[in-house]
Amino acid sequence: MSTQDLEAGKAKHRAQSPESQKHGPVNIFSIQGGLGNQLFEWGLAHTLAASGGRVAFDTVRCRGNRPLAIGGLLRGYERLRKPWGYAAVLAHKSGLLTRTAPLANQLRLVSESGFSHDPHLVDRLLTGDHGRNYVLGYFQSPKYFAGQEDAVRTVVLGYLESMLTPAGVSKTRELSQTPGTVAVHVRRGDYVNNPVAAAHHGNLQGDYYAQALELVRDLGKHRVMWFSDDTEWVRNELARAEDIVATPAMMAGMTTAAGGEIALMAACSSRVIANSSFSWWGGWLGQPASEESPIIAPLQWIAGSGDTAPDLVPEQWVRF
């Protein structure tokens, strides 16, 4: 991405900040989850702002091992300064709040009903007689930023690229300019060690990666770079000797935060992703999928459910 493109994207983003929004209820987005989730939440908020909606953010849930990871994307927007939002909404819905909390009583809780895209959500947030909507959910679908895809890509990728060191910037340039590059992301960590996460997400087996790499190698793509939170396991179980495995030491020299890893993945011509929102952004932010440069995602997104997440994974991507 050129400096001119990045600055144009930032200018467009600033032009859509709350100062220029004039109508409808204030939509207070609860930012939650890890970086991938937070980017989806921001993507919906950005689309709403681009449609003339009024947007604010509540970051009270960003703490512990899930800190606020998108602070730079919230500049220019109103942020709640007191941690009343999430707690007040829950208390209000349970009937614990009355007229003694008039601010909370003006809130309408708007939450996602499931994993599927709600085609009416943006219209609901732009209209209504409530003074404030409290928007709670992960909203994991690019359909929520339909019509704003280019702007979302430009702004998000520019933000993530700001987390690269000079060595990282050089590496993204090398990856984007070298034919046949493939980024492969392996998520283990909590998917293996946390029983709750493991039961929900499952753990992709080697067969998935073997099928994916057979496809891209048959297309002449042999420069494979592995990204993972367990690089030792990847080196021992999945990678070939000639592959690059992005070790923690290597990543520390190329990135200043986790978002830089997504930017590096996006620079490759093909991407093989895991069933995680973090990984999804590495697939989606790069060049679009094509027959020559496929983006590959697992067919089963949620363990044991048969849910293929059709609203999350673009139909142009290959599924195994």
Phi and psi in degrees as a GROMACS rama.xvg file:
@    title "Ramachandran Plot"
@    xaxis  label "Phi"
@    yaxis  label "Psi"
@TYPE xy
-77.1078  159.599  SER-2
-60.4307  -36.9957  THR-3
-62.9491  -43.3218  GLN-4
-63.6078  -42.3098  ASP-5
-64.1675  -44.8561  LEU-6
-66.0405  -36.3381  GLU-7
-64.2693  -40.6621  ALA-8
-64.5355  -41.5958  GLY-9
-64.5222  -40.016  LYS-10
-63.8647  -41.9585  ALA-11
-64.4186  -39.717  LYS-12
-61.9807  -44.0673  HIS-13
-64.6753  -36.7581  ARG-14
-65.2341  -21.6091  ALA-15
-100.076  15.2009  GLN-16
-73.4312  167.771  SER-17
-57.0714  -25.1641  PRO-18
-59.4766  -26.132  GLU-19
-99.6648  4.06076  SER-20
-95.7417  133.173  GLN-21
-124.458  -11.4665  LYS-22
-138.083  163.691  HIS-23
80.1334  176.594  GLY-24
-69.7477  158.936  PRO-25
-78.6228  128.012  VAL-26
-103.824  109.717  ASN-27
-95.4059  111.992  ILE-28
-91.2429  125.734  PHE-29
-82.2477  115.204  SER-30
-87.6783  127.234  ILE-31
-151.994  165.062  GLN-32
83.7867  -169.339  GLY-33
-82.8379  -172.735  GLY-34
-56.7922  -46.7797  LEU-35
-59.5391  -44.1429  GLY-36
-63.2756  -44.7053  ASN-37
-61.4165  -35.5134  GLN-38
-66.9742  -38.1586  LEU-39
-63.0253  -43.3125  PHE-40
-62.3386  -42.5138  GLU-41
-65.3632  -38.0302  TRP-42
-59.1181  -42.7046  GLY-43
-65.4388  -43.9182  LEU-44
-61.6612  -41.2101  ALA-45
-60.8513  -44.8947  HIS-46
-62.9945  -39.8144  THR-47
-62.9833  -44.0945  LEU-48
-63.1097  -39.3731  ALA-49
-66.2266  -21.8358  ALA-50
-91.4441  7.05036  SER-51
93.9756  7.67562  GLY-52
-78.3211  162.689  GLY-53
-102.088  128.685  ARG-54
-129.313  138.757  VAL-55
-140.726  168.205  ALA-56
-131.157  141.345  PHE-57
-116.304  117.042  ASP-58
-110.263  19.2673  THR-59
-62.1627  -26.4911  VAL-60
-83.2717  -3.78624  ARG-61
-86.7709  95.2805  CYS-62
-156.917  170.485  ARG-63
61.643  -129.299  GLY-64
-85.447  8.69475  ASN-65
-129.619  65.8935  ARG-66
-74.915  170.359  PRO-67
-65.1983  121.434  LEU-68
-111.9  -3.08329  ALA-69
-124.059  30.2669  ILE-70
-53.3431  -38.3105  GLY-71
-65.3067  -25.5429  GLY-72
-81.1684  -12.03  LEU-73
-94.5311  -2.58304  LEU-74
-63.2804  134.49  ARG-75
94.418  -12.5894  GLY-76
-102.625  153.746  TYR-77
-70.4939  136.212  GLU-78
-123.182  134.866  ARG-79
-64.6042  133.3  LEU-80
-94.1141  -13.3219  ARG-81
-122.068  142.363  LYS-82
-80.0754  51.3226  PRO-83
-93.4234  -22.9545  TRP-84
-57.469  -67.3646  GLY-85
-62.6688  -47.4067  TYR-86
-63.0643  -40.2585  ALA-87
-66.1864  -39.9037  ALA-88
-61.7392  -46.542  VAL-89
-64.1256  -41.7536  LEU-90
-65.9889  -39.9998  ALA-91
-62.6568  -44.6422  HIS-92
-65.6095  -29.686  LYS-93
-86.518  -1.65965  SER-94
85.8779  10.8007  GLY-95
-81.7345  -17.2316  LEU-96
-105.996  142.221  LEU-97
-127.85  -149.152  THR-98
-66.7179  -12.9907  ARG-99
-69.9233  -10.2941  THR-100
-128.788  69.4572  ALA-101
-60.8715  -32.8165  PRO-102
-64.0918  -45.557  LEU-103
-66.1641  -33.2754  ALA-104
-70.8709  -13.1164  ASN-105
-82.8227  -8.87628  GLN-106
-81.9217  140.512  LEU-107
-113.96  122.445  ARG-108
-77.5504  123.46  LEU-109
-119.302  111.306  VAL-110
-126.488  155.99  SER-111
-73.3431  142.563  GLU-112
-88.3582  -10.843  SER-113
179.266  -164.957  GLY-114
-81.1048  -12.1028  PHE-115
-83.6613  155.375  SER-116
-70.1433  135.77  HIS-117
-101.652  105.684  ASP-118
-68.1253  -12.979  PRO-119
-101.807  0.0271599  HIS-120
-63.2777  -47.4649  LEU-121
-59.8758  -43.1627  VAL-122
-61.7597  -39.5745  ASP-123
-63.17  -37.0635  ARG-124
-76.5817  -23.9361  LEU-125
-83.1582  -16.7393  LEU-126
-125.788  179.67  THR-127
112.859  160.703  GLY-128
-99.2643  4.24375  ASP-129
-76.7001  144.589  HIS-130
-72.0966  -28.5462  GLY-131
-142.781  138.134  ARG-132
-106.805  134.301  ASN-133
-103.251  113.14  TYR-134
-100.019  116.05  VAL-135
-126.914  118.333  LEU-136
161.451  175.246  GLY-137
-98.0551  -29.9354  TYR-138
52.3659  54.598  PHE-139
-85.9313  78.3519  GLN-140
-160.763  132.211  SER-141
-67.3033  -12.2493  PRO-142
-65.4052  -20.2494  LYS-143
-73.7498  -16.0208  TYR-144
-117.936  35.4764  PHE-145
-59.3891  132.362  ALA-146
87.9796  -14.2711  GLY-147
-118.858  15.4734  GLN-148
-57.3762  -45.7066  GLU-149
-63.8262  -41.919  ASP-150
-65.7972  -42.7936  ALA-151
-62.8784  -44.848  VAL-152
-59.5956  -47.5136  ARG-153
-61.9239  -48.8597  THR-154
-70.2071  -46.8956  VAL-155
-66.4248  -45.6665  VAL-156
-64.3036  -40.1293  LEU-157
-60.7152  -40.591  GLY-158
-64.8912  -44.5836  TYR-159
-68.9324  -35.4225  LEU-160
-67.0353  -22.8483  GLU-161
-69.3603  -11.265  SER-162
-92.8406  9.07841  MET-163
-95.355  143.245  LEU-164
-79.8183  171.086  THR-165
-53.76  -37.2476  PRO-166
-65.7778  -36.5583  ALA-167
-68.2777  -40.6001  GLY-168
-60.7067  -43.1286  VAL-169
-62.8694  -38.3766  SER-170
-68.6988  -40.6934  LYS-171
-63.0688  -38.0857  THR-172
-64.0944  -43.7408  ARG-173
-61.713  -45.739  GLU-174
-64.3534  -39.6486  LEU-175
-74.1009  -23.9595  SER-176
-99.0453  -9.0716  GLN-177
-94.6504  124.466  THR-178
-63.7909  146.333  PRO-179
77.28  24.9657  GLY-180
-84.934  142.019  THR-181
-133.943  124.601  VAL-182
-96.6552  131.518  ALA-183
-123.86  124.219  VAL-184
-110.694  129.205  HIS-185
-119.819  116.912  VAL-186
-99.7071  118.412  ARG-187
-120.203  -98.1937  ARG-188
43.6384  -117.952  GLY-189
-67.3626  -22.7501  ASP-190
-66.7888  -19.5958  TYR-191
-106.912  -40.975  VAL-192
-95.3941  -19.3211  ASN-193
-102.474  113.518  ASN-194
-57.4454  -36.899  PRO-195
-67.4151  -48.4912  VAL-196
-64.2793  -39.6158  ALA-197
-64.0343  -40.1858  ALA-198
-67.9098  -33.5888  ALA-199
-80.2667  -49.052  HIS-200
-93.5965  -30.582  HIS-201
77.0971  -179.252  GLY-202
-132.506  113.222  ASN-203
-58.8015  136.485  LEU-204
-91.7007  167.982  GLN-205
-61.3672  -26.609  GLY-206
-59.7944  -38.3296  ASP-207
-60.9857  -48.8509  TYR-208
-68.3667  -34.8286  TYR-209
-63.0333  -44.2045  ALA-210
-63.3411  -44.5528  GLN-211
-63.4087  -44.3712  ALA-212
-73.0592  -29.7257  LEU-213
-61.358  -41.4436  GLU-214
-63.6618  -50.7022  LEU-215
-70.4921  -32.7492  VAL-216
-70.8391  -33.1916  ARG-217
-64.0708  -23.4529  ASP-218
-88.1548  6.27877  LEU-219
86.9049  16.6817  GLY-220
-101.054  109.471  LYS-221
-122.634  -2.47001  HIS-222
-94.2087  91.1537  ARG-223
-101.541  131.16  VAL-224
-122.669  122.09  MET-225
-95.7  135.78  TRP-226
-121.762  133.237  PHE-227
-165.407  159.096  SER-228
-90.046  6.20871  ASP-229
-143.713  70.3395  ASP-230
-68.6873  -29.5645  THR-231
-63.4361  -43.1693  GLU-232
-63.9173  -42.516  TRP-233
-60.8428  -45.432  VAL-234
-61.0476  -39.9165  ARG-235
-79.3817  -31.3073  ASN-236
-108.734  -26.8982  GLU-237
-125.227  -40.5545  LEU-238
-78.258  147.85  ALA-239
-84.0203  163.238  ARG-240
-60.4274  -33.7603  ALA-241
-83.5786  -8.49299  GLU-242
-73.5482  157.952  ASP-243
-96.5764  128.147  ILE-244
-111.783  118.195  VAL-245
-76.9416  88.7139  ALA-246
-68.9374  162.604  THR-247
-54.8125  -39.2832  PRO-248
-64.9154  -40.3623  ALA-249
-64.905  -44.0485  MET-250
-66.2006  -35.62  MET-251
-62.8211  -29.3621  ALA-252
-81.9712  -15.3153  GLY-253
-112.013  -17.554  MET-254
-133.44  155.323  THR-255
-107.915  -9.88538  THR-256
-159.168  167.603  ALA-257
-59.9583  -30.3818  ALA-258
-60.7672  -26.1494  GLY-259
-62.6161  -30.8947  GLY-260
-64.1557  -39.4977  GLU-261
-62.8646  -41.67  ILE-262
-61.9115  -38.63  ALA-263
-66.2339  -42.8037  LEU-264
-61.402  -43.6607  MET-265
-64.3076  -21.6722  ALA-266
-73.7854  -18.1965  ALA-267
-79.0757  151.325  CYS-268
-72.676  -31.2262  SER-269
-123.864  150.353  SER-270
-135.347  136.481  ARG-271
-114.358  113.346  VAL-272
-106.105  162.683  ILE-273
-93.9251  176.232  ALA-274
-87.167  65.4823  ASN-275
-142.395  151.074  SER-276
-67.2749  -34.2548  SER-277
-57.6987  -48.6779  PHE-278
-64.7401  -38.6563  SER-279
-55.7808  -42.8252  TRP-280
-65.4716  -33.4266  TRP-281
-62.1174  -34.0346  GLY-282
-74.6136  -43.8353  GLY-283
-78.9452  -31.317  TRP-284
-76.8044  -18.6966  LEU-285
-80.6501  -167.154  GLY-286
-61.9251  146.87  GLN-287
-59.5891  155.54  PRO-288
-66.7726  147.169  ALA-289
-148.607  172.286  SER-290
-63.3066  -34.5934  GLU-291
-80.0949  -27.4828  GLU-292
-133.738  77.1902  SER-293
-74.1539  154.999  PRO-294
-109.605  128.963  ILE-295
-118.319  132.438  ILE-296
-132.533  153.547  ALA-297
-67.9404  142.481  PRO-298
-67.8507  -42.5432  LEU-299
-95.4078  119.216  GLN-300
-93.4842  -36.5889  TRP-301
-113.539  131.652  ILE-302
-61.1802  132.114  ALA-303
69.9348  5.60195  GLY-304
-102.711  -19.6578  SER-305
74.6849  5.66015  GLY-306
-77.9783  116.053  ASP-307
-92.5279  3.089  THR-308
51.3116  56.6126  ALA-309
-65.3144  -25.6145  PRO-310
-83.1533  -12.8213  ASP-311
-93.4586  -46.9974  LEU-312
-93.4594  118.626  VAL-313
-57.7012  145.251  PRO-314
-67.643  -16.9182  GLU-315
-76.8477  -13.243  GLN-316
-80.5174  154.169  TRP-317
-89.0389  137.839  VAL-318
-118.039  137.628  ARG-319
